[in-house]
């Protein structure tokens, strides 16, 4: 931001938050969301990986990520994300292997909703996932898939007493 001489106010507007909320993110007082990182990277003219890892993606033909590998990304408490194509440049989508940890405390609490531009597809590998899409609720099990406009509120939790693993592909909107 400073190298590009962008003000806090401009970045707050770009990321859809107040100046104080933006400054708290920049100072590391709050966890970054996918949307925040994506919008910052887009404005800075860099790939998300450059903000997260400090390296520029260099692959343009193909990329292989072995089982259990990938770039870990912290997006939200209780979820672990492995980016499945961190070093492929000019990606049209952001693919992740996601593990949603089962939490007894979340089972009867409202599900926190996220919003970001683009579309998303989630494919359940193991466990069960309760997905809240604004006023709709879906229960997904292994082999089930959900595709949605991610600019609408969406959130999820693992259910049935076990963690849930799924592939999530976020399709960017430019």
Protein Blocks (a to p, Z undefined) as FASTA:
>chain_A
ZZnopafklmmmmnopafklmmmmmnopaccdfklmmmmmmmnopafklmmnopacfbfk
bccddehiajdddfbghiacddfblmbghiabdcddddddddfklmmgccdddddedddd
dddfbdcddddehjaccdddehiacdddfkbccddddeehiacdddddddddZZ
